[in-house]
Amino acid sequence: MRFFYKFFSKSFLHLLTAFILIPMIGFGQIKIKAQKLPDNVSSPLYREYAPSLNADGTILIFQANRKDGDNWGIYETITKDNGLTWSDPVGIDSVNNYANPDDLIGGPVISYDGNTLYFFANLDEGLGAEDIYYSERIGDKWSSPKNIGSPINTKYHESFPSISADGTHLYFMRFDAYSISDSNTCFEIYVSEKQSNGEWGIPEALPAPINLECEKAPRILSDGRTLIFSSIRAGGKGDYDLWMSKLGFNGEWSEPVNMHFVNTPGTDTFASISASGETLYYLNRGKPDPKVLKKYPGEMQQEDIYTIQITEEFKQYKNKTIQGQIIDSKDQSPVQATFFVRDRSTTERLFELPVAEDGKFALVLTEGIDYEILVTKEGYSTYIFQEDLSDLKHYEREKKNINLFSHALLNLEVFDADLMSKIESNIVVYNKETNLPIDDIDIIFNEKLTSYSLKLPIGHLYEVQVSKENFQTQSFTFDLSTMLLYQKFEKSIDLMPNKVEMQFNVADAATEEGIMAKIVLINTDTDERIEVEAEMGEDGKYKIEVRDGASYEIEVRSPRGYSFFSSKLKASDKKEFDVALTELKPNSKLPLKDILFESNSSEIIESSFRELRRLVKLMKDNPNIVVELAAHTDDVGSDRYNMKLSEHRAKNVAMYVMDFGIPKNRLVPKGYGESQPTVLNDTEENKAMNRRVELMVLEINN
């Protein structure tokens, strides 16, 4: 049996051909002229066979006997001017040189996106006589052939494949060696549908009215519903004619129509039409050129590729072709993604179409459907767009490059939950699949905006942990494992400060009895202000919730008749703070803290103003008191110099207070120089304690 198939392969093409010449074809009153492709493609020295076009008609693949004038190979040519001129054909060496010299390779068809080449061959590795093979485009080269395998290939003859534009249906012809009718080798047309797992399904013979007795050479057009095939049947012109049938939305094929504007009494086969549906490329057989006869005296016919304009009644459904490249938005490298196409009105998935390694694609969409198209690639974003072709008026073509990104950008702002101000924090990102922290995540802090930018790879589920000392840690989930449409995200998170409760015990300095007071705490880091009114602690005990670890300035003042108290504390383990207020009466003294001056100067440092404003408030709350403002120095310098310096400092304090409306007659500034130290001037720390300003009540006027 194998010997019979080998014999058949060598004579196979001669069984398919017959002699005819078509210089011009009449259709009604219209003369449609057929044009032969230029001699560099349809050469008089060779026989061309089985032309096939990509979606936009810029690439033509065909079979020719350019290998030593006898052996067949597959060739490629391109056009840049809508078919007026074509480049010199180039042999697809990875296919042509794969076989032995006497092996038959033929029947090529290029997928509409230009990324896959299907053909048949009778190689020793095949499953039967002739098998269907395919090669994939890698850049500007084609891969070595791969047998498409079962269930498409069998022990019988399978050849002349034709792939639908969406890549879901492969049409081909199958031959049983015993199917011979009236000296014609007869075939049946089969179709295999790609399954959800990417494998080809069991082929099924097309029903009547497609398969009757003698059919071959199927070509499914870019609309996926128009089939051109060759058949010997009633209504034809004698031998194999080209017929057209359309697959209705009810799933049934229409009665085939004879394409009489190209058919002849001879054998008519191998039609190819680009997605635009305007021009038919087909095989024309005629008398051999004299040059051919001189070289091959026994040649009986010449085979060339012709084109002809398609009449309206034979045009396919209208299409829109979208061509371009899918690229990485960061480095512009190609992305080998996949198109998922569905009907928006029914949500039915129509097909999926993978693209080549270089990201180039041609997507052909047929009229009558409102499409939703998703472009996906693992580890990349998803791109979605819509094409409503419900009322497509004419063929359309669009150039469209699609950018996908592999990383999402999360802009994160962290706020103090109490103050609603942005704060710096520590950020750790965990992979939720492993629950382990990720070390190589890019986290950039924008100091000007007090915000963080996180660059995270797509395809994973993350947990982002935000922490800060003396704050409660917060976490949130950031899901990049599902469909992602947008690259940039904004997120804000509030950190709640840890709180500790402190008790302030306010008492009369002399009697040690609790008294009512007003307490003001100012956070020196955040300027947060906490005020507690006197009525909240009539027994002199005040409970206040403060931020753990924070530093505070404290001001405690009682109703009229008492001095104020000021100090600093750091909220920590200490839970109680005792405050003694001095009753205002003649000769009572009140140290003023943090009244600072420039070195050897009487100019008050700005940081002293807060304590001075407390003094102003004391004077306003107690309008009946007259006070002495006593300034003291350390022992650095002469006695006379220090006396003058302290006098000037006391006067400057008095002037500051008078600027707030306190009468001059209530203030008595006095300098004491170094004469009244509180501690020995033996250390820098003690000297600082001696550089002070004190308030002493001189009199109380009723």
Long-range contacts (C-beta under 8 A, 24 or more apart in sequence): 1-177, 4-177, 5-122, 5-128, 5-129, 5-130, 5-157, 5-177, 6-122, 6-129, 8-129, 8-157, 8-177, 9-103, 9-104, 9-122, 9-129, 9-130, 10-102, 10-104, 12-104, 12-130, 13-49, 13-72, 13-104, 13-106, 15-185, 16-185, 16-216, 16-240, 16-267, 16-269, 17-267, 17-285, 17-301, 17-303, 18-239, 18-266, 18-267, 18-285, 18-301, 19-266, 19-285, 19-286, 19-287, 19-300, 19-301, 20-264, 20-265, 20-266, 20-267, 20-268, 20-284, 20-285, 20-286, 21-284, 21-285, 21-286, 21-287, 22-262, 22-264, 22-284, 22-286, 22-306, 25-261, 25-262, 25-308, 27-260, 27-261, 27-311, 30-311, 32-261, 32-308, 32-309, 32-311, 33-308, 34-262, 34-284, 34-306, 34-307, 34-308, 35-306, 35-307, 35-308, 36-284, 36-304, 36-305, 36-306, 37-86, 37-304, 37-305, 37-306, 37-307, 38-85, 38-86, 40-86, 40-87, 40-88, 40-89, 41-77, 41-86, 41-89, 41-305, 42-304, 42-305, 42-306, 44-289, 44-291, 44-292, 44-302, 45-69, 45-289, 45-291, 45-292, 45-295, 47-302, 47-303, 48-283, 48-303, 48-304, 48-305, 49-106, 49-270, 49-283, 49-303, 50-106, 50-107, 50-108, 50-109, 50-160, 50-217, 50-270, 50-283, 51-270, 51-272, 51-281, 51-282, 51-283, 51-305, 52-108, 52-109, 52-110, 52-272, 53-110, 53-272, 53-273, 53-274, 53-281, 54-110, 54-111, 54-112, 54-113, 54-114, 54-274, 54-362, 55-112, 55-113, 55-114, 55-165, 55-222, 55-274, 55-275, 55-321, 55-323, 55-362, 55-364, 56-274, 56-275, 56-276, 56-321, 56-323, 56-362, 56-397, 57-82, 57-83, 57-274, 57-275, 57-276, 57-279, 59-110, 59-114, 60-86, 60-281, 60-305, 61-92, 61-108, 61-109, 61-110, 61-117, 62-89, 62-108, 62-305, 63-105, 63-106, 63-107, 63-108, 64-89, 66-91, 67-91, 67-96, 67-101, 68-101, 69-295, 69-296, 71-101, 71-102, 72-104, 72-105, 72-106, 73-105, 74-105, 74-106, 74-108, 74-117, 74-119, 83-279, 83-307, 92-117, 92-135, 92-142, 94-135, 94-141, 94-142, 94-143, 94-144, 94-145, 95-119, 95-133, 95-135, 95-142, 95-144, 95-145, 98-123, 98-144, 98-145, 99-123, 100-124, 104-130, 106-159, 107-159, 107-160, 107-161, 109-160, 109-161, 109-162, 109-163, 109-219, 109-272, 111-163, 111-165, 111-167, 112-163, 112-165, 112-222, 112-275, 112-362, 112-364, 113-165, 113-167, 113-353, 113-355, 113-356, 113-360, 113-361, 113-362, 113-363, 114-360, 114-362, 115-355, 115-356, 115-360, 115-361, 116-163, 116-167, 117-142, 118-148, 118-161, 118-162, 118-163, 118-170, 119-145, 119-161, 120-158, 120-159, 120-160, 120-161, 120-172, 121-145, 126-153, 127-153, 127-154, 127-155, 128-153, 128-154, 128-155, 128-156, 128-157, 128-158, 129-155, 129-156, 129-157, 129-175, 129-177, 130-157, 130-158, 130-159, 131-158, 132-158, 132-159, 132-161, 132-170, 132-172, 136-356, 137-356, 138-356, 138-357, 138-358, 139-357, 139-358, 148-200, 149-200, 151-192, 151-200, 151-201, 151-202, 151-203, 152-192, 152-200, 152-203, 158-190, 160-216, 160-217, 160-218, 160-270, 162-218, 162-219, 162-220, 163-220, 164-220, 164-224, 165-222, 165-223, 165-224, 165-275, 165-319, 165-364, 166-224, 166-341, 166-350, 166-351, 166-353, 166-364, 167-194, 167-351, 167-352, 167-353, 167-354, 168-193, 168-194, 168-224, 168-351, 169-193, 169-194, 169-220, 169-224, 170-194, 170-200, 171-218, 171-219, 171-220, 171-227, 172-203, 172-218, 173-215, 173-216, 173-217, 173-218, 174-203, 174-205, 181-213, 181-214, 181-232, 184-214, 184-232, 184-239, 184-240, 186-213, 186-214, 186-215, 186-216, 186-232, 187-214, 187-215, 187-216, 188-215, 189-215, 189-216, 189-218, 189-229, 206-253, 207-253, 209-245, 209-253, 209-254, 209-255, 209-256, 210-245, 210-253, 210-256, 214-240, 216-240, 216-269, 217-269, 217-270, 219-270, 219-271, 219-272, 219-273, 221-273, 221-277, 221-316, 222-273, 222-274, 222-275, 222-277, 222-316, 222-319, 222-321, 222-364, 222-366, 223-277, 223-316, 223-317, 223-318, 223-319, 223-364, 223-366, 223-367, 224-364, 224-366, 225-316, 225-317, 225-366, 226-316, 226-317, 227-253, 228-259, 228-271, 228-273, 229-256, 230-267, 230-268, 230-269, 230-270, 231-256, 236-263, 237-263, 237-264, 237-265, 238-265, 238-266, 239-265, 239-266, 239-267, 239-268, 240-267, 240-268, 240-269, 241-268, 242-268, 242-269, 242-271, 242-282, 244-314, 246-316, 246-317, 249-368, 257-313, 257-314, 259-314, 261-308, 261-311, 261-314, 262-308, 273-310, 273-316, 275-319, 275-321, 275-362, 275-364, 275-395, 275-397, 276-319, 276-321, 276-395, 276-397, 277-310, 277-315, 277-316, 277-318, 277-319, 277-395, 278-309, 278-310, 278-315, 278-395, 279-307, 279-308, 279-309, 279-310, 280-307, 280-308, 280-309, 280-310, 281-305, 281-306, 281-307, 282-306, 282-307, 282-308, 317-366, 317-367, 317-368, 318-366, 318-367, 318-389, 318-392, 318-393, 318-394, 318-395, 319-364, 319-365, 319-366, 319-367, 319-392, 319-395, 319-396, 320-364, 320-365, 320-367, 320-387, 320-389, 320-392, 320-395, 320-396, 320-397, 320-398, 321-362, 321-363, 321-364, 321-365, 321-395, 321-396, 321-397, 321-398, 322-361, 322-362, 322-363, 322-365, 322-387, 322-397, 322-398, 322-400, 323-360, 323-361, 323-362, 323-363, 323-397, 323-398, 323-399, 323-400, 324-360, 324-361, 324-399, 324-400, 324-401, 324-402, 325-358, 325-359, 325-360, 325-361, 325-401, 325-402, 326-355, 326-359, 326-361, 326-375, 326-377, 326-401, 326-402, 326-403, 326-404, 327-359, 327-401, 327-402, 327-403, 327-404, 328-380, 328-403, 328-404, 328-405, 328-406, 329-403, 329-404, 329-405, 329-487, 330-405, 330-406, 330-407, 334-358, 334-359, 334-360, 335-359, 335-377, 335-380, 335-404, 336-377, 337-375, 337-376, 337-377, 337-380, 337-402, 337-404, 338-375, 338-376, 338-377, 339-363, 339-373, 339-374, 339-375, 340-373, 340-374, 340-375, 340-376, 341-365, 341-371, 341-372, 341-373, 341-374, 342-371, 342-372, 342-374, 343-369, 343-370, 343-371, 343-372, 344-370, 344-371, 344-372, 344-386, 344-388, 345-369, 345-370, 365-389, 367-391, 367-392, 368-392, 374-483, 375-402, 375-404, 376-483, 377-404, 378-459, 379-406, 379-457, 379-458, 379-459, 380-404, 380-405, 380-406, 380-458, 381-405, 381-406, 381-408, 381-458, 381-484, 381-485, 381-486, 381-487, 382-483, 382-484, 382-485, 383-485, 384-485, 405-458, 405-487, 406-457, 406-458, 407-455, 407-456, 407-457, 407-458, 407-487, 408-455, 408-456, 408-458, 408-480, 408-484, 408-487, 408-488, 408-489, 409-453, 409-454, 409-455, 409-456, 409-487, 409-488, 409-489, 410-453, 410-454, 410-456, 410-464, 410-478, 410-489, 410-491, 411-451, 411-452, 411-453, 411-454, 411-488, 411-489, 411-490, 411-491, 412-451, 412-452, 412-453, 412-454, 412-464, 412-466, 412-491, 412-492, 412-493, 413-450, 413-451, 413-452, 413-490, 413-491, 413-492, 413-493, 414-452, 414-466, 414-468, 414-492, 414-493, 414-494, 414-495, 415-492, 415-493, 415-494, 415-495, 416-471, 416-494, 416-495, 416-497, 416-526, 417-494, 417-495, 417-496, 417-497, 418-496, 418-497, 418-528, 418-547, 419-526, 419-528, 420-494, 421-526, 422-450, 422-451, 423-450, 423-468, 423-495, 424-450, 424-468, 425-466, 425-467, 425-468, 425-471, 425-495, 426-466, 426-467, 426-468, 427-452, 427-454, 427-464, 427-465, 427-466, 428-464, 428-465, 428-467, 429-454, 429-456, 429-462, 429-463, 429-464, 429-465, 430-462, 430-463, 430-464, 430-465, 431-460, 431-461, 431-462, 432-460, 432-461, 432-462, 432-463, 432-477, 433-460, 433-461, 438-462, 456-480, 458-484, 466-493, 466-495, 467-495, 468-495, 469-549, 470-497, 470-498, 470-547, 470-548, 470-549, 470-550, 471-495, 471-496, 471-497, 471-498, 472-496, 472-497, 472-498, 497-547, 497-548, 497-550, 498-547, 498-548, 498-549, 499-545, 499-546, 499-547, 499-548, 500-545, 500-546, 500-547, 500-548, 500-571, 500-572, 500-575, 501-543, 501-544, 501-545, 501-546, 501-575, 502-543, 502-544, 502-545, 502-546, 502-571, 502-574, 502-575, 502-576, 502-577, 503-541, 503-542, 503-543, 503-544, 503-575, 503-576, 503-577, 504-537, 504-541, 504-542, 504-544, 504-554, 504-556, 504-576, 504-577, 504-578, 504-579, 505-540, 505-541, 505-542, 505-576, 505-577, 505-578, 505-579, 506-537, 506-540, 506-541, 506-542, 506-556, 506-558, 506-579, 506-581, 507-540, 507-578, 507-579, 507-580, 507-581, 508-562, 508-580, 508-581, 508-583, 509-580, 509-581, 509-582, 509-583, 510-582, 510-583, 512-580, 513-540, 514-538, 514-539, 514-540, 514-541, 515-540, 515-558, 515-562, 515-581, 516-540, 516-558, 516-559, 517-542, 517-556, 517-557, 517-558, 517-562, 517-579, 517-581, 518-556, 518-557, 518-558, 519-544, 519-554, 519-555, 519-556, 520-554, 520-555, 520-556, 521-546, 521-552, 521-553, 521-554, 521-555, 522-552, 522-553, 522-555, 523-547, 523-550, 523-551, 523-552, 524-551, 524-552, 524-553, 524-568, 525-550, 525-551, 526-550, 534-558, 534-559, 546-571, 547-571, 548-572, 553-610, 554-579, 555-614, 556-581, 557-581, 557-614, 557-617, 557-618, 557-621, 560-621, 560-622, 561-622, 563-588, 563-590, 563-618, 563-695, 564-590, 564-614, 564-617, 564-618, 566-593, 566-594, 566-611, 566-614, 567-593, 584-622, 584-625, 584-697, 584-700, 585-697, 585-700, 586-697, 586-698, 586-699, 586-700, 587-696, 587-697, 588-696, 588-697, 589-694, 589-695, 589-696, 589-697, 590-694, 590-695, 590-696, 590-697, 591-692, 591-694, 591-695, 592-692, 592-693, 592-694, 592-695, 595-653, 595-692, 595-693, 597-649, 597-691, 600-637, 600-645, 602-645, 602-648, 602-649, 602-651, 602-652, 603-652, 604-649, 604-652, 604-653, 604-656, 609-656, 612-653, 612-656, 612-657, 613-660, 615-657, 615-695, 616-657, 616-660, 616-662, 619-657, 619-662, 619-666, 620-660, 620-661, 620-662, 624-700, 624-701, 624-702, 625-666, 625-697, 625-698, 625-699, 625-700, 625-701, 626-665, 626-666, 626-667, 626-668, 626-697, 626-698, 626-699, 626-700, 626-701, 627-666, 627-667, 627-668, 627-695, 627-696, 627-697, 627-698, 628-668, 628-669, 628-670, 628-695, 628-696, 628-698, 629-653, 629-654, 629-657, 629-667, 629-668, 629-669, 629-670, 629-693, 629-694, 629-695, 630-670, 630-671, 630-672, 630-693, 630-694, 630-695, 630-696, 631-669, 631-670, 631-671, 631-672, 631-692, 631-693, 632-672, 632-673, 632-674, 632-675, 632-676, 632-677, 632-690, 632-691, 632-692, 632-693, 632-694, 633-673, 633-674, 633-690, 633-691, 634-674, 634-677, 634-681, 634-687, 634-688, 634-690, 634-691, 635-674, 635-677, 635-681, 635-687, 635-690, 636-681, 636-687, 639-673, 639-674, 639-675, 642-673, 642-674, 643-671, 643-672, 643-673, 643-675, 644-671, 645-671, 645-673, 646-671, 646-672, 646-673, 647-671, 649-693, 650-693, 653-693, 668-698
